[in-house]
Amino acid sequence: MVRIKSTEAAMAHAQSFRSAVLRLTDYEPGRSVQAVARDFGIPLHDIVKLSSNENTFGPSPAALAAISSEYANLYMYPWEEFTDLKEAVALANGVKAANVVLSSGSEQLVQVLPQLYVNPGDEVIVAPQTYERYEEACLLMDAVVRHVPLRDYRHDVEAIAAAVTVKTKIIWICNPNNPTATILTAEELGFLLEAVPVSVAVVLDQAYYEFVEDPAYANGLDFLKDGHPNVITLRTFSKAYALAGLRLGFALADPVVCQMLDRIHEPFFLNRAATAAGPAALGDRTWLEACRRSVDEGRRLLTRELEAIGLSVVPSQANFILVDVAMDARNLFERMMAVGVIVRPADGWGYPHHIRITVGKPDENRRLIEVLHMMLG
């Protein structure tokens, strides 16, 4: 038998990969506390993680109780229709259950939507300064990606409308946008929907919806209810509801869209703990409002204190802020991480002098300000 070197064999096997897969880039997540503790020798309890836009106040006690109630049932597959959770989401949003499609985090829907809409050679429109998985999911389906850059950190609806062609299948809009924390207004979304054919899916990723305060905000659900069947609104339990570790999200859309997305989904794509936690989290409005107030206070504090030391902060409508630090952001990120404060450098989005900072608990926010004072003062 002829032995082939493992590297040669691997390279030969790689020739069978789909070309679309080779066009993808690896996702760069925020650094974990475990990795920072390991790399810098810092105790876990001394590390402040403000890099992944998590709700550091933690889940609702009601959600935690619901999760624990499922421990004894983990030997069983979840209820395939997820009826209770779907009904709870529908009730909370004033729609019918047929308007709801559940997902393992809204990220799963980002992956599935191109499978519904995109044939090879079809076009999608996305900003280069937004959540990168929109583009990657479409590239996997052999889409042609049309980039429409942000203008003044915001989605440019006039440029988006001008970029639409007969081949356009999806327009991706993150609202509030990640990493800029800016919003699209209802007036702007109305203009866009009037300008594009109803055949184009307009996907509004509203992962940070619960933190928005501006009354001019474009809520995709309002436009769906107003008769726009091409508007698909993504929501998640990962951010405001602090259930990122359970991977739970949903879309609000026309019933036919939901039916097709459910058809593509694999069976049993949610776990029992997530399906129990969702309704409980939705029902605990007192806890959610407390988290929102705390985030708003922290957002104002961070903005005020960082501007006081001469930094430029993009006005935020999310649980994070984008800050121009007027220096190499990657270098600053590394230096901050070495002392146990994790943020996110924004160079990957085309902002080499910006860092993205999650709004944390009061002590976490104070620690971050102290470190930036030390390093930039």
Number of C-alpha atoms within 10 A of each C-alpha: 3 4 6 9 8 9 9 10 11 11 10 10 10 11 9 8 9 11 12 15 14 11 11 15 10 7 9 8 9 15 16 13 21 12 12 21 18 11 11 12 12 18 13 14 9 12 21 22 26 25 22 18 27 22 23 19 16 15 22 23 14 17 24 17 13 20 19 13 14 16 11 8 12 11 9 9 13 19 14 10 12 18 12 15 21 22 17 17 25 18 13 12 14 12 17 14 20 17 22 25 26 28 24 18 23 24 21 18 24 21 18 18 21 23 16 15 17 22 16 13 14 19 23 28 24 23 26 17 23 25 18 17 16 28 25 23 22 29 24 20 20 21 23 19 20 18 16 20 17 19 11 10 18 19 26 17 21 13 15 22 19 12 17 20 14 10 15 24 22 25 23 21 25 26 31 29 27 24 25 29 23 24 28 21 18 17 11 17 20 13 14 19 19 10 15 19 16 13 13 21 23 24 23 26 28 24 25 24 22 20 21 21 13 11 9 13 20 22 20 24 21 13 19 19 15 9 10 18 19 20 25 24 26 28 24 27 26 22 23 28 24 22 25 19 11 20 18 25 26 22 26 28 26 20 16 12 23 20 15 13 19 17 11 13 15 8 13 13 16 22 18 22 20 23 23 22 29 25 20 20 23 20 16 15 12 9 17 19 14 12 24 19 12 17 25 20 15 22 23 14 17 24 20 13 14 19 13 10 13 13 17 16 20 16 17 24 24 31 26 27 25 26 24 21 19 13 12 16 23 18 13 21 19 16 15 18 23 17 16 25 23 26 25 27 25 23 15 14 17 11 17 18 18 28 24 25 26 27 29 26 19 15 10 19 19 16 16 25 17 13 16 17 13 10 11 14 9
